[in-house]
Amino acid sequence: QQKREHTMSDTDTAQLLPRPQTPPPAPPELTARALGGGVVVGGILCFSNMYFGLQTGWVTMGSLQSALLGFGMFKALGPYLATPFTAKENVVLQTTAVAAATMPLCGGFVGIIPALRLLSPVGGDGDNNDDVVGVRVGRIMMDMGPIELTTMQLFGWSCALGFFGVFMAPPLRRQVILREKLPFPSGTATAEIIRQLHRLPNEDRRSNKKDDDEEKEDEMEKIDNEMTQLVSTIDDVEESTFRPMEVSPVSSSTSPAPAWRLLFLCFALSAVYTLLGNFVPIFKNIPLGTYVGVPALTAWSWTLQPSPSYFGQGLIMGPKTAMSMLLGTIVGWGILAPMAKAEGWAMGPINDVATGARGWLLWVSLAIMLADSAVSLSLLSAKVLLQTIRSSNDGNHRVEEELDPAPPEQQITWQTWLPGLLLASLLCTAILSPMFDMPPLEPAIAVLFSILVAVLAVRALGETDLNPVSGIGKVSQILFAVVSPGHIVANLVAGAVAEAGAIGAGDMMQDLQCGHLLRASPRAQFIAQLVGTAASCVMVVAAWTLYSSAYEIPGPEFPAPTALIWLDMAKVVNGGGHLATNVLPTAIGAAAIAAVLPFVEACLPSSRKWTVPSAMAAAIGMYVTPNWTLPRVAGGLANYAWKRWDPEGAERYMIVVASGFVLGEGLMSIVNAGLKSVGVSWVWCGGCPVGFCSGCP
C-alpha cells in the first residue's frame, strides 16, 4: 500500500511539472518590407552617388547610412507594424540598399559612360566615318565617337556589369571570413551600429574557435582593439566606395531622439543650401579672389565652395586623406599647373583638358595613380603569396576554420553560385559583344580577368578596408592593349568589367561579414543583393537620364573627372594621346615619389603610418579643381578637432552629422535637376563675375 501511494505521488508530481515548450520560431529575415525598404534607401543613395560621382568621382558604399535610415524609417512606422523591425531584417535592408547605391560606380556611369561621350569623331585607321556612331562602335576606328547609348542600351549595360560580381563573393566567404577571419572594417562597423540600434547584446564571434589557435586569437584580439577606433580611409578616393570614416559607430549610450533630430537638422541645412544655390548660383561657389582684387585665384579655381555635403565628405575621409588631397592640390594647382602655363608648356585655356594646364596636370596625376596602384598591388600580391606558402608549409595546421554558424539551409552552396556565375558571365558577354561590336572572346576575357583579380580585391578590402578598383581597372586596360591593340572602346569596356567585378564582390563580402557577426542568413543576404542589383539597373538609368538631360556631362556642374583618367589611360596604353611639352619628365618624377611611399608606409609601425601621405589622394587633389577639395579639407580637420576635443561627442554623433549633410544635397539635387529640366533655373545672378556662374550671363 505504501509503495502504491509513493508511486501515485510520483505520478502526481510529474503531472504538475511544466512540459517542455517548443521555442517560438525565429522572426523571418527575408521579408518584403526589408527588401522594399532597402530598395527605397538604395534608390536615394543611387541618385546621390550619381550626383557626387559625376562631380568629383566620390561614391559612397552607404552601408552605415542604410542601416541608420532603415532603422529610422521603420521606427517611425512602428505603430503601424504588426511585428517589430528586427536587426536581421536591417541586415537584409542594408544589403539591398548597398547593391543599389553603388551601381553608378559599378556600372561605370561616373567614369566609362562619360568617357564614351568624349571620344573623338575622327578615327585613327583612315576608314570612312559612316559607321562612327550607333552602328559599329568598336572595331572600325581606334578613337571614334562620341558614343551615346540609348536608354535600353544603358539598361543592358547595367545588367551586363551588375550581376557577375555578386556571384564571385560566396565561394570566398569560407576562406576569408570563417578561416582567416579578416576584419572587413566596414562590415564590422555596420554590424556594430545595427547591434547598438537594436539593443542587441555583444557576442564573442570567436566563441567556437579552436583552443589551439592561440597565435591567431592574439592577432584577432589586436584587430578587435583597433576596430574599436574603426580607423579607415576612403577607398581609392578617385572612385571610392564609401568607408566608415575615422570615427567609431554610434555609442550604445546615444539617445535616439537627439541623434535623429541632429540628422534631420543637418539634412535640412544641406538641402536648403542646395536649393538656394540653384536660384542664386553665387552661393554654390564664391570667387573671393575676385572680390579682394586677386582674380588669378578665381582663374585657377581657388574659390570658396561652402557645401555642407563636401564638408560631410571630409568628416568621412578623415584628416589623413583630406590633407593628402590638399597636398596634391597645392603642388598641382599652386605650383605645377601655373608653372606649365607660365613656361608655355600648356598654352590653351586653364581648364581645357586638351591644351590647357588642367590637361597637362592630368597626365601627372595619372602617372601617380599608376605608380601607386602598381606598387600597392604588387605588395599585396606578394603578401598573399607568402601567406599561402606559409599556410601550405605549416605541418601543424594551427590556423583552424571557424565553424559556420549558418545552418545548411541558410548557406550559399556551389549549386547556387556556380551556375549563377556562369549565367551572369554569359549575359555580360552576350550584351557587350554586339553592343560594341567586340568579338565574344574579348568580353569573356575581361570577365575571366575580373574573376581572378576579385580575389585580390576582396583580400585587400578585408585587411585594409580599401578596394583597389582603380588599380585593377588600369591593369585591365594594360592587358587589353595586348588583347585588342589600338581599340579605345574595347579598352574602356574591359576596364569597366574588371572594376565592376571587384566592386560587386567586395560589397557583397562586406555585407556577408556584417551578417556573420549578427548571425544573419547568408542566403537571405545573397537574395537581397540580387534584388538590390536588379532594382538598381533601372534606377541608375533613371538617375543618369535625369542628370544628363538637365546638365551637360561632362560640363561645368558635372565635370566627370574620372572619365578623363579612363580615356587618357586608354590612349596611352594603345600608343595614342599627345603628351604636352615637358609633362613626361614631370610625370616620371612624380611617379617615382609615389612608388616609394607604399614601401615607407609598410616599414613604419601602425602608430606612425599616418605621417605618410596617400599618393592616390594626392593625385585626386591634382585632377579635381581646388574648389572641390577645400571643403573636404575643412571637414577632415573638423574630424580631427572633434575627436581630440570631444571624443565622446564624436563617437556618438559624427556619422549622424556627416550622413545628414551628404544625403541632404544628394536628395535635393534630384529636385534641382527636375527644375532645370523644365526650364526653372537661376533667379538672381548678383555677385557673379562675367562667365563665372553657370547659367548666368
Secondary structure, 3 states (H helix, E strand, C coil): CHHHHHHHHHHHHHHHCCCCCCCCCCCCCCCHHHHHHHHHHHHHHHHHHHHHHHHHCECCCCHHHHHHHHHHHHHHCHHHCCCCCCHHHHHHHHHHHHHHHCHHHHCCCCCHHHHHHCCCCCCCCCCCCCCCCCCCCCCCCCCCCCCCCCHHHHHHHHHHHHCHHHHHCHHHHHHHHHHCCCCCHHHHHHHHHHHHHCCCCCCCCCCCCCCCCHHHHHHHHHHHHHHCCCCCCCCCHHHECCCCCCCCCCCCCCCHHHHHHHHHHHHHHHHHHHHHHHHCHHHCCECHHHHCCCHHHHHCCCCECCCHHHHHHHHHHCHHHHHHHHHHHHHHHHHHHHHHHHCCCCCCCCCCCCCCHHHHHHHHHHHHHHHHHHHHHHHHHHHHHHHHHHHHHCCCCCCCCCCCCCCHHHCCCHHHHHHHHHHHHHHHHHHHHHHCCCCCHHHHHHHHHHHHHHHHHHHHHHHHCCCCHHHHHHHHHHHHHHHCCCCHHHHHHHHHHHHHHHHHHHHHHHHHHHHHHCCCCHHHHHHHHHHHHHHHHHHHHHHHHHHHHHCCCCCCCCCCHHHHHHHHHHHHHCCCCCCCCCHHHHHHHHHHHHHHHHHHHHHCCHHHHHHCCCHHHHHHHHHCCHHHHHHHHHHHHHHHHHHHHCHHHHHHHHHHHHHHHHHHHHHHHHHHHHHHHCCCCCCCCCCCCCCCCCCCC
